[in-house]
Amino acid sequence: MVDVREITFQPSQQTGRHKHPCPVIGYIAEGSAVLQIEGQRPQQLPTGSAFYEPADVIITRFDNASATAPMKFIAQYLLDGDQALIEML
């Protein structure tokens, strides 16, 4: 099952450390984001960029890179049954 969400972050909004029980594929529809998977360098994701977050891997950052503009992204959660979409750490 695929759960598709359009999510908007306010300026400077941060997700915090988290992980997903399933792979997440997405793209930045507006604005820009910073994605960092634990143990890797941060990735700058401008508008139009695609991203991938593996299942059960700690995401140390998924933040709006702008202090003045919102950021909108589309996330596709590749679920295997009835699962929570995110686990905050």
Buried (B, 14 or more C-beta within 10 A) or exposed (E): EEEEEEEEBEEEBEBEBBBBBBBBBBBBBEBBBBBBBEEEEEBEBEBEBEBEBEBEEBBBBBBBBBEEBEBBBBBBBEBEEEBEBBEEE
